[in-house]
Amino acid sequence: MNVTEKNQHSLLHEMETKRLELKYLAQYHGFSHPETVRLSQELDDLFNTYHQLNQQ
């Protein structure tokens, strides 16, 4: 496994962890709660990073 593959695997793991946390927060606090919004933005950043890695 090369560095890019390790980075992708690590990103996928982090994305899945944040996705599950986001799901819980949205169900518990609602979609407009500041913590839910913040986590959604973090997840969006991770998706963008992952997408950029796959473009190389």
Secondary structure, DSSP 8 states (H G I E B T S, - for coil): --HHHHHHHHHHHHHHHHHHHHHHHHHHH-TTSHHHHHHHHHHHHHHHHHHHHHH-
